[in-house]
Amino acid sequence: MADEIPRTARTRTAKLASLPLSLAGRSAVGFGRQLVGQSGSMVFGEIQEKTAEQVFKVLGELKGGAMKFGQALSVFEAALPEEMAKPYRETLTKLQEAAPPLPARVVHSVLAKELGEDWRDNFESFSDKPTASASIGQVHRAKWKDGRDVAVKIQYPGAAEALVSDLDQIQRFSKIFQLFMPGLEMKPLLEELRARIIEEVDYRYEAQAQQKYSEVYENDPDIAIPKVVMASDKVLVSEWMEGTPLARIIAKGTRAQRNNAGIKLARFHFTSPDRAGLLHADPHPGNFRLLADGRLGVLDFGACNRLPNGFPEPMKRLLKSALEGDAVALYEGFKADGFVLADVEVDPNLVLDYLVPLVEPLRTETFRYSREWLREQSARVGDPRNPTAKIGFQLNLPPEYVLIHRVTLGTTGIFCQLEAEGNFRDEALSWFPEIAPLTLANK
């Protein structure tokens, strides 16, 4: 089966290795142009655009870790300055739902290995043409033997090995991505992705999480989760879900659709740990659909944070202190819960200021997320000349909060791509009344 993998390990490595070499070459050419009088900003803009095109072309052609890394980056597109964002937006969006498909013969081989040589007996019909691609598999539409329309997710042969190999390569070249993602710390992102490899390539494990979600959200008026039909190690069959991909809502959706998607996504994020004991930990637009009835459809449960007791209580206490603007209480909580190590001293007021992006949408009755707002916040905490930015290098992130942090950042990025507007404050307080500041709690 190894020779069926679309890209050999050598080819994959060569493609990834080409990125820093190409960047160096373009930078040298750019410097030469500046010597003959062209504008430095114009030349740098051209380098950025060409680098973006190649980076995401390579990531889009590769399966496994490279594509998953690209999907993770796509969430942060909204933080890019507008003059930089345009050349990346289309390539980023393509990564969320498209990749070169596996040949039909490879698909059939996987199905035969996982479901048996008579695998076709399970289906009334099966389309060889995939409808979507994910980081480690692709989806085919089919009709199950009982007449149900289903989505058949098939894992790429060698996906687990490719995932490790790609991440090893990307980690070597992570500085390249700083060119268009200033301030984004790649190392924690890559380490967190690596920690999820074992879970994400185990479709039985994913099926358990998806089934739990579908049970607790069955007949929910706001959230739709497809039921699991069957699962093996490399094949996962779910009920088919119609809907408009969130990337299309971001690009062409109405104001009402954008706002609805934003508030429903917030509702799903706030409620799933308490209801399912899980937190969907892969927030990018390709994993969400807006259904015709207004519900938010959620897909892909390979990465889930297990939170059997709901969101951690310390997190709620810290959020309450931040909402009340109590810098001292927030700082003491950070110390007690390991966000500030014992031998580190930080100005409490700077800690509070650093968390403004997290709490600002919950301080007003109506808040509108936007790319401009996210860019301002990213610049504020990413500018090394700003004392607040230095706080990020002094804070610690306990392991149990790594995925929660990733989901919070990723979801915020989607809100800003949607430019969603709504009463996010009351939405949060309806599920977590204990975080209400005294000024609201006493009303």
C-alpha positions, 0 to 999 in steps of 0.5 A, spaced: 500 500 500 505 504 501 506 505 493 499 508 493 501 514 497 500 520 492 506 523 495 513 519 497 516 521 503 522 524 499 517 528 495 514 531 501 520 533 504 523 536 498 517 540 497 517 543 504 524 544 504 523 548 497 520 553 501 525 557 505 530 556 499 525 560 495 524 565 500 531 566 500 531 567 493 526 572 492 528 576 498 535 577 494 531 579 488 527 584 492 534 587 495 537 587 488 530 591 486 531 596 492 538 597 490 536 600 483 530 604 486 524 600 487 520 602 493 522 597 499 514 596 501 512 594 494 518 589 493 516 586 500 509 586 498 511 582 492 515 577 496 509 576 501 504 575 495 509 570 491 511 566 498 503 566 500 502 563 493 507 557 494 507 556 501 499 554 500 500 551 494 505 546 497 501 545 503 495 544 499 498 538 495 501 535 501 496 531 506 497 530 513 501 535 518 502 540 512 495 541 510 492 540 518 498 546 519 495 550 513 488 549 516 490 551 523 493 558 520 487 559 516 483 561 522 488 567 523 487 570 517 483 575 520 489 578 524 493 579 518 493 587 515 488 588 510 493 590 505 497 583 506 491 579 507 488 579 500 493 574 497 492 569 502 485 569 503 483 565 497 489 560 498 487 559 505 480 558 504 482 552 499 486 549 504 479 548 509 476 544 504 480 542 498 486 537 496 488 533 490 483 527 491 486 519 492 485 515 486 479 511 486 483 504 486 486 507 492 479 508 495 477 502 494 483 498 497 482 502 503 474 500 503 476 493 502 481 492 507 477 496 512 470 493 511 471 486 507 472 485 500 464 485 499 464 492 502 460 494 496 454 490 499 454 496 505 452 501 500 446 502 495 451 507 491 457 510 492 461 516 489 468 515 487 469 522 486 470 525 493 466 531 496 471 534 501 478 533 503 480 533 510 487 533 513 488 526 514 482 523 509 477 525 504 469 524 504 465 521 499 458 521 498 454 514 498 447 511 500 447 506 505 444 499 505 438 502 509 437 508 504 440 513 508 444 518 505 451 518 508 458 521 508 464 516 508 470 519 511 476 515 508 483 515 511 489 516 507 494 510 506 500 512 511 496 518 514 499 517 521 506 516 518 505 522 514 503 527 519 509 526 523 514 527 517 510 533 515 510 536 522 518 534 523 519 538 517 514 544 518 518 545 525 524 546 522 522 551 517 517 555 522 520 561 522 518 562 515 511 563 517 512 569 521 513 573 515 505 573 514 503 571 521 507 576 526 506 574 533 504 567 532 508 562 536 509 556 532 512 552 537 506 551 542 501 550 536 506 544 533 507 541 539 499 541 541 498 538 534 503 533 535 500 531 541 493 530 538 496 525 532 494 518 535 487 521 537 486 524 530 488 518 526 484 513 530 477 513 527 474 509 532 476 514 537 473 519 533 466 516 532 466 515 540 466 523 540 461 524 535 456 519 537 456 522 544 455 529 541 450 527 536 446 524 542 446 530 547 445 535 541 439 530 538 433 535 536 437 541 539 434 547 536 441 550 534 446 545 533 446 539 529 451 533 529 451 527 524 449 521 527 455 515 526 453 509 522 459 505 522 466 506 524 473 502 523 480 504 524 480 508 517 473 509 515 468 513 518 461 513 516 456 518 518 449 521 516 450 526 510 449 533 512 446 538 507 448 545 509 452 551 506 460 551 508 461 556 513 467 559 508 462 561 503 458 564 509 464 568 510 465 570 503 458 571 501 453 570 506 448 576 508 449 580 515 443 575 518 447 569 516 453 571 519 450 574 525 446 567 526 452 563 525 457 567 530 452 566 536 450 559 534 458 557 534 458 561 541 453 557 544 456 550 541 463 553 544 459 555 551 455 548 552 459 542 549 463 541 555 457 541 560 453 537 555 457 532 552 464 533 557 467 534 550 470 541 547 471 540 539 478 542 538 479 543 531 475 550 530 476 552 522 470 554 517 471 547 514 468 544 520 462 548 520 455 548 516 449 553 516 443 549 515 437 551 511 433 551 518 438 556 521 442 551 525 449 550 525 452 543 523 458 541 526 463 536 523 470 532 524 471 530 531 478 527 531 480 533 535 476 533 542 478 535 549 476 531 554 472 535 559 468 531 563 467 536 569 465 542 564 470 548 563 475 548 569 472 552 575 479 556 575 478 559 568 471 561 570 473 565 576 479 568 572 474 570 567 470 573 573 475 577 575 477 580 568 470 582 567 470 586 574 476 589 572 479 586 578 487 586 576 489 584 583 484 578 584 486 576 577 493 576 578 493 572 584 488 567 581 494 567 575 499 565 580 495 560 584 493 556 578 500 556 574 499 561 569 504 565 572 510 561 575 512 562 582 519 565 581 516 570 576 513 577 578 508 581 573 504 587 573 497 585 575 494 591 571 498 589 565 496 582 565 489 585 565 490 589 559 493 583 556 486 579 556 482 585 553 481 581 547 478 575 551 473 580 555 471 586 551 466 582 547 463 580 554 463 587 557 458 590 552 450 588 551 452 588 543 459 587 540 461 586 533 467 582 531 471 584 525 478 583 522 480 591 524 478 589 531 483 583 531 488 586 527 488 592 532 489 587 538 494 582 535 498 589 534 497 591 541 500 584 544 505 583 538 508 589 538 515 588 542 515 596 544 508 595 548 509 593 555 503 589 554 506 585 549 511 583 553 506 579 558 505 574 553 512 572 554 512 571 562 505 568 562 505 560 563 500 556 560 498 549 564 497 543 559 490 542 561 488 549 558 492 548 551 486 546 547 481 551 551 486 556 549 487 554 542 479 553 541 478 560 544 483 563 539 480 559 533 473 561 535 475 568 535 478 568 529 472 565 525 467 570 529 472 576 526 472 573 519 464 572 519 464 579 522 459 577 527 455 582 531 450 580 537 449 579 545 455 575 546 455 577 553 448 575 555 449 568 551 455 567 556 452 569 562 446 564 560 450 558 561 455 561 566 452 566 571 457 565 576 462 569 571 457 575 572 461 581 575 457 584 581 454 590 577 450 585 573 449 580 578 446 585 582 441 587 577 
